[in-house]
Amino acid sequence: MAIVDPRSSGQYEPVSLSERAYIVIRDRILKGELKLGAALSRRKLAAELGMSLLPVAEALQRLENDGLVESRPRSGTRVCLPTAEEIRERVEVREALESQAARLFAERASVRDRLEVRRMAEHMDAMYNRCASGNNDPEFLFAVQSYHTQLHLRIAECTGCGALRQAIEKSHVLIFNWLYDVAAGRPPLPTHFHRDLIEGISKGDVEGADRAMREHIRYGLENVVRGIGPESAGAKRPIQRVK
């Protein structure tokens, strides 16, 4: 359902103008082209996208429902600017969902599943290491975050619990992880960060898998909070105007 959907490596054709507007605006936010707190003008977006105000308004409403944008009296619509508390709460929700996925993965994943996600994790680490070596091309960074989302959803799929996988996807916890990472400019991760996670959840030890996932999710949290800036502690930032 996206031009480059964070939940899939496939290509999709938009089914409507509002869908197209949703995809383009969402991807601009996730790429960091629209910064946290940036004001979103419906008229400017409609002009840029070559469409009327209605599909843009529908797209912004959908993004507001997703939690990526917000509307406030006298301030208009802008990209959400989270407080430190909101960031930590999002991480707590992600931790609750994905630690359960890790527990079930430890119990239920087949040998084939474990080998597959290990290969994905090694590829994930290689991509992150390229970022650490100075590859800051926005399209590559977008691909890295997209693949990261796929890896964590694949772990959930391997549990055989479709409802859990769906809950992780629909809660947008991985999308917010993506958004905060891009906004904060997260520092380089350990060389085998994702491979070590998969080893931790693949030993058949449920409690060990739970701990491994919780440590993985919470790694660098305070750096992210600080990286987003003083407004993450509750201070107000003037709305940035979209150029």
C-alpha positions in Angstrom: 0.0 0.0 0.0 3.0 2.3 -0.3 5.5 3.5 -2.9 8.1 2.0 -0.5 6.1 0.4 2.3 8.0 0.0 5.6 6.2 -3.3 6.1 7.2 -4.8 2.8 9.9 -4.8 0.1 7.3 -4.8 -2.7 6.1 -2.0 -4.9 2.5 -1.0 -4.9 0.3 1.3 -6.9 -1.8 3.8 -4.9 -5.5 3.1 -5.3 -6.6 6.7 -4.8 -5.4 10.3 -4.6 -5.7 10.3 -0.8 -3.7 7.1 -0.6 -1.0 8.6 -2.8 -0.9 11.7 -0.6 -0.8 9.6 2.5 2.2 7.6 1.2 4.1 10.6 0.0 3.6 12.7 3.2 4.3 9.7 5.5 7.5 8.8 3.6 8.7 12.4 3.8 8.2 12.3 7.5 10.0 9.0 7.9 12.9 10.1 5.8 13.3 13.2 8.0 12.4 15.6 5.1 9.6 16.9 7.3 11.1 17.4 10.8 9.4 16.8 14.1 7.2 19.9 14.7 7.1 21.0 11.1 3.9 22.7 10.1 1.9 21.1 7.3 0.0 23.4 5.0 -2.8 21.6 3.1 -2.6 24.2 0.3 1.1 23.8 -0.2 1.0 20.1 -0.1 -1.9 20.0 -2.6 0.1 22.2 -4.9 3.2 20.1 -4.6 1.3 16.9 -5.2 -0.8 18.4 -8.0 -4.2 17.5 -6.4 -7.1 19.2 -4.7 -7.4 19.9 -1.0 -9.8 17.0 -0.3 -7.4 14.1 -0.8 -4.6 15.9 1.2 -7.0 16.6 4.0 -8.0 12.9 4.1 -4.4 11.9 4.1 -3.5 14.2 7.0 -6.5 12.9 8.9 -5.3 9.3 8.4 -1.7 10.3 9.5 -3.2 12.0 12.6 -5.0 8.7 13.4 -1.7 7.0 13.0 -0.1 9.4 15.5 2.4 10.8 13.0 0.8 14.3 12.8 -1.3 16.4 15.2 -3.7 19.3 15.0 -3.9 22.0 17.6 -6.1 25.1 17.9 -4.4 28.2 16.5 -1.4 26.1 15.5 -2.8 24.1 12.6 -1.5 20.7 11.6 2.1 19.6 12.2 4.3 16.6 12.4 4.0 15.3 16.0 6.6 16.6 18.4 6.8 14.0 21.3 7.7 14.7 24.9 10.2 12.5 26.7 7.3 10.8 28.4 5.6 10.0 25.1 8.8 8.5 23.7 9.3 6.3 26.7 5.6 5.2 26.6 5.9 4.2 23.0 9.0 2.2 23.9 7.1 0.5 26.8 4.3 -0.5 24.4 6.8 -1.9 21.9 8.7 -3.7 24.7 5.5 -5.4 25.9 4.5 -6.6 22.4 7.9 -7.6 21.1 9.1 -9.3 24.3 6.0 -11.5 24.0 7.0 -12.2 20.4 10.4 -13.2 21.6 9.1 -15.6 24.2 6.8 -17.3 21.6 9.6 -17.3 19.1 11.8 -19.2 21.6 9.1 -21.8 22.1 7.7 -22.2 18.6 10.1 -21.1 15.8 11.3 -23.9 13.5 14.9 -24.4 12.7 14.2 -23.0 9.3 12.6 -19.9 10.9 15.6 -19.4 13.1 18.1 -19.7 10.2 16.0 -17.2 8.1 15.8 -14.5 10.8 19.5 -15.0 11.6 20.4 -14.3 7.9 18.1 -11.3 8.0 19.8 -10.0 11.2 23.2 -10.4 9.7 22.1 -8.4 6.6 20.5 -5.8 8.9 23.8 -5.4 10.8 25.7 -5.0 7.5 23.3 -2.2 6.5 23.7 -0.4 9.8 27.5 -0.8 9.7 27.4 0.9 6.3 25.5 3.8 7.9 28.2 4.0 10.6 30.9 4.2 8.0 29.4 7.3 6.6 26.7 6.3 4.1 24.1 8.9 4.8 22.2 8.8 1.5 18.5 9.4 2.5 17.2 6.6 0.2 19.6 4.1 1.7 18.7 5.1 5.2 15.1 4.8 4.3 15.8 1.2 3.0 17.7 0.4 6.2 14.7 1.4 8.4 12.3 -0.4 6.1 14.3 -3.6 6.4 14.5 -3.2 10.2 10.7 -3.1 10.3 10.5 -6.3 8.2 12.9 -8.1 10.4 10.9 -7.5 13.6 7.6 -8.3 11.9 9.2 -11.5 10.6 10.1 -12.5 14.2 6.5 -12.0 15.2 5.3 -14.0 12.2 7.4 -16.9 13.2 5.5 -17.2 16.5 2.5 -18.4 14.6 0.4 -15.8 16.4 -1.2 -13.7 13.7 -3.0 -11.5 16.2 0.4 -10.6 17.9 2.0 -9.8 14.6 -1.0 -7.6 13.6 -0.9 -5.8 17.0 2.7 -4.9 16.5 2.0 -3.6 13.0 -1.2 -1.7 13.9 0.2 -0.1 17.0 2.9 1.6 14.8 5.5 0.9 17.4 8.1 0.1 14.8 7.2 3.2 12.7 7.7 5.4 15.8 11.0 3.7 16.5 12.0 4.6 12.9 10.8 8.2 13.3 12.7 8.7 16.6 15.8 7.1 15.2 15.9 9.4 12.2 15.0 12.5 14.2 17.6 11.8 16.9 20.4 10.7 14.6 21.0 7.6 16.7 24.7 6.8 17.2 26.2 3.7 15.6 25.0 0.4 17.0 27.3 -2.5 18.2 28.6 -4.4 15.2 26.5 -7.6 15.7 23.5 -5.9 17.4 20.8 -7.8 15.5 22.6 -11.1 15.2 23.1 -11.1 19.0 19.4 -10.5 19.4 18.5 -13.5 17.2 21.0 -15.7 19.1 19.4 -14.6 22.3 15.9 -15.6 21.3 16.8 -18.7 19.4 18.1 -20.9 22.3 14.7 -22.1 23.4 15.1 -20.2 26.7 11.9 -18.2 27.1 13.1 -16.0 29.9 16.4 -15.4 28.2 14.6 -14.5 25.0 12.4 -12.0 26.9 15.5 -10.4 28.4 17.3 -10.2 25.1 14.4 -8.5 23.4 13.9 -6.0 26.2 17.6 -5.1 26.3 17.6 -4.7 22.5 14.6 -2.4 22.5 15.8 -0.2 25.3 19.3 0.2 24.0 20.1 3.9 23.5 16.7 5.1 24.6 18.0 8.1 26.6 20.3 9.0 23.7 17.2 9.2 21.5 15.3 11.3 24.1 18.3 13.7 24.3 18.8 13.7 20.5 15.3 14.9 19.8 16.0 18.0 21.9 14.8 20.1 24.8 11.2 19.8 23.6 11.3 16.1 24.4 11.4 17.1 28.0 8.2 19.1 27.6 9.5 22.4 26.3 7.7 24.1 23.4 9.4 24.4 20.0 8.2 27.0 17.5 6.5 25.3 14.6 8.8 25.0 11.6 7.3 26.1 8.4 7.5 23.8 5.4 9.4 25.4 2.6 
